[in-house]
């Protein structure tokens, strides 16, 4: 064995310096390292999000029962407008006006959000996080458009009118709002993450709910978009963890300003999911499909379910990053039972030996 191939034991057991190639190659890959644990968590969350997108799409878009219920959600909005004395033409005109308002609001919000995300990242000097945040927004929008236009169709299984048979899965408007919220998770400091993301999540949830209430999207479109954004964000976070861009955050008492926004978000998640699910079951399986009250109950179930799902996705993303600071140098990692040679790097502490 050549001298430079010997296992060396001299040197002191010093921690590996974060950011070096030794850290990335050895410490960052250690099973018990913080980066590895965060990366594993994000991979699991990414896989779960993708599976949930597939379940929502298959259950509500590729089955006749799901299509009838979502069509009833849209018809219920028109029915509510007719029962309060509004004509059919007036109801359709109001829905069209609401859709136009939502279109302009979303475009304006996207432009402002991109500027804000870039400004926060640049001011903090977190260029990798800025790229990841903008990539989350752009990647979510591109994926939503590609899936909607080319990959995920909506076969007409119930003979619905052409207006109700159009494919809108996943929702592009909801993807805009949810991706801005996810991008904010990446660029804001850990101390401000809770209240900043909570406020943005409330806005994002309101946008998704309004798209369903206005008849612009079905519940599956909005829920699928929220889960799609969660998958994209978890993918970027896994990459950042792989590069050693995560560290344990210094935690203290939860600030009151954080509770002011996260508690209402939790209330929306619990109440929306429970109420929406109960109304969904009632309108889909309990009542007779010919019952005239089905569209009204379905229309009530749709926005409630969407609001609960949007708030739950935001809370889940915050929970996945609990005590995780993104974009900072991680603490040096000390390899167990190893020593570090300044020239050779970390090697097992074994005596020199020759291989015969």
N, C-alpha and C positions, 0 to 999 in steps of 0.2 A: 504494500500500500504506500503510495507516494506521501511525502510529508504533508503536502497541502490537502490530502484526502483524509488525514487522521481526524478523529473526533477530538476536539480540543476541549480542555476543561479549565484552563486558566481564565481569569477575569472575574468580575463581580456580578451578582444577580441584580442587574439594574432593569427598570421597566423599559419596554420598547417605546421609542418616541413616536407619538401619533403623527400620521401623515407620511411616514417613510415607507419605502417599499417593503421593508421587513414587517412593518405593522400590517400593511394590506395583505401580504402573502401569508403571514403566520398568525399574528394575533387576531386580525379581522376574520380569519377563517376558523378560529378556535370555537368549539361547540358551545363553550360557556361565555363567549365574548358578548358584550352588549349589542354590537352591530349584528352579529349572527342571530341573536334572539329577535331583534327588531325585524331583520330581513325575513326570517321564518314566519313571523306574525303577519307581515304584509303579504307574503306569498299565499298564505292560507286565506287571508281576507280577499285577495284578488281572485282566487279560485272560487270562493264562496259567492262573490259578487257575480262572476260570470255564470255560475250555475243558477243563481236566482234570476238573472236576466233570461236565461233559457226557459226556466219554469214559468215565469210570468208570460213570456211570449207564447209558449206552447199552450198554457192553460186558458188564456183569455183571447188569443188571436187564432189559434189553430183548432179550436173546438167550437162546435155549434152553440153549446151552452154559453161559453164565454162571449161569443160574438153577440148572441141575443142580449145578454146582460149589458154589454158595453153599448150596444145600439139603444137599449132602453135608457141608459144614462144620458145619451145625447137627445133622445126624443123627450125625455122627462124635462129637460130644460125648455124646450119649445112648449110643452104642455103647461108648465108653470106660467109661462108668459101668456098663454091663451086663457087660463082660468082666472087671471086677474083683470080681464077685460081688454087685453091687447089683441089686436088682430094678428093673423099669421104673418102678413107682410111686415107689420110693425115689429114683430118678434124677430123675424129673420134680419130685418134692417138693424135692429139693436145688436144682434149677435155679430153681424158683419162689422158694425162700427166698433164693437169691443175688440174684435180680432185685429182691426187696423190699428187701434190704440195700442194693443199689446205688441204688435209688430214693431211700431216705432219706439215704444218703451224699451223693448229688448235690445234693439240695435244701439240706441243711445246708451243704455246701461253697459253693454259690452264694450263700447269705445271708452267710456269713463273708467270701467273696471280695469281694462288693460293698461291704461295710463297709471292708475293708482297702484296696481301690482308692480309695474316696472319701477315706479318712483320709490316705493317702499324697499324693494330689493336693492336698488342702486344706492339709496341713502345708507342702508345698512352694510353695503359692500358685499352682499351675498349674491354674487353673480350666478353661481350654479343654481341657487334656489330661484332666482329670477327666471332663468331658462326653464327650470322644472315647472314653475307656476304658469308661465305662458304656454309651455308645452302641454300642461294639463288642460288648459282652456282650448287650445287649438286641436289637440288630439281628441278631446271629447266631441267637439263640433264636427270634425272630419269623420270620426267613426259613426256618429249619429246620422250624418247625411249619407254615408256609404251604406250603412245597414238599412236605412229607410228606403233608399232609392234602388239599391241593386241586390241586396242579399235577403232581407227579411220582408217577404211579401205578405199580403193579407187576402187569402182566398175567400171568396164569398160562399159561405156554407149555409146561409139562411135565406138567400134571395133578398138581400137588403136593397133599398134604393141606392142609386149611384152615389148620392151625397154621403151616405153612411158607409159605403164600401171602400172609400179611399184609405190608403195605407199611410199611417202617420207614426209608426213605431220605429225607433223611439222618438220622443218629442225633442225637436231642436231648440225650442224656446226654454224648456226646462233644463236642457243640457247647458245652455248659456248661463243660466242663473246658478245651477249647482256647481258648474266648473269654476265659476268666479269664487264661490265659497271655498271650494277645495284649493284653489290657488292661493287664497288668503291664508289658509292653514300653513302653507309652505313658507311664506315670506314674512309674516308678522313675528315679532319676538314671542318667546314662550310665555312671558308674563302677561302679554296682551292677547294671547290666542283665544282664551275662553270667551271674553266679552266681544271681541272683534268678530270672530267666526260665528258666535251666537247671534249677533245682530244680522250678519249677512245670511245666516241660515234661516232666520225668520222671514227675511225678504225673499229668499229663494223658495221657501215653502209656500209663501203667498203667491208668487208667480206661478208655480206649478198648479196650485189649487185653482187659481183664476183661469188657467187655460182649460181646465175641465169644466168649471162653472160656466164659462163663456161658450162652450161647445167647440173649442178649437182643437182639443185633444181628448182622447179616451184615457181612463185611469191607467191602463197598461202602458200607454205611451209615456206618461209622466213617471210612473214608478220605474219603468225600464231605463229611462234617461238618468234618474237618480243613481240607480245601481251601476249603470255604465260609467258615470263619472267617478263613482267610488272605486271601480276596478282600475280606471286609468290612474287615479291618484295613488292607489296602493302600489301600482306598478312603478311609478316614479319614486315613491318612497323606498321601495325595495332596492332600486338602483342606487339611491343616495346612501342607504345603509350599507350596500356592498362596497361603496367607495369610502366608507368610514366617516360619513358626514352626519352622524347622529351621536348623541351623548346623553347621559343621564342628566335630567334637568334638576336644578335646585328648586325644591318645592317648599312651600310654607302654607300658612292658612289661606284658604280659598277666598279671594277678594269678593266683597259684596257686589261689585259691578259685574263680576262673572256670574254670580248666582242670579242676578236680576234678569239675565237673558237666557241662561241655561235652564233654569227652573221652568219658565214658560215654555221653552222648547220641549222639555220632558213632558209637560202637561199636554201639549199638542200631540206629541207622539203617542202617549198612552191613550188619551181620549179619542184621537182620530182613528187609531188602529182598532181599538175595541168597538167603537160605534160603527165605523165603516164596515168591519167584518160582520158584525151582527146584522146590519142592514143588507149587506151583500148576500148573506145566507138566506135571509128572509125573502128577498126579491128574486133570488136565483133558484132556490130549492123548495121553499115553504109555500109561497103563494102560487096560484094558478097563473101561467104565463098570459092567459087571456084577461086576467084581472086588470081593470083600468088603473088601479093604484100602483101597479108594478113600476111603470116609468118614473112616477114621482118618488117612490122609495129608492129606486136605483139611482136617480139623480142626486138624492141626498147622500147615498152611500159613496158615490164616486169621489166628490171633493173631500169628504171626511177621510176616506182611505188614503187619498193622495197626500193630504196634509200630514197625516200620521206617518206615512212612509217617508216623506221628505224630511221631517224632523228626526225620525229614527236614524236615517242615513247620516245626517249631520252629527248626531250624538255618537254614533258608532265610529265615525272618523275621529272625533275628538277622543273617544275612549281608546282607540288603537294607538294614539299618540300621547297617552297619559304618561307623564314623567319622561317624555322623549323630546329633547331639544334638537332641532334640525338645523344643519348648516354650520355647526360649530366643530372645533377640533375635539375629538373624544379624549378621555383621560388615558394616559399611558397604560398599557396592558402588561402585567407581570406574568410571564409564563411559569407555571408550576414546575418544580424540579428541573429547572434549566438555569444556565448561566449565559451571560452575553459577552462575547468577545468583540472588541471594537472592530476587528478586521473580519472575523469569521461569522459573527451574528450568533443567534441562539442555537445551541446544540444540546442534546441530552447529556447529563453529567455521568458519563461512563469513562472508565479508564481507557487510556490509549491501548490499542491492540492491533495486531496484524492479522490479515485474512490469509490463511494458508491455502 
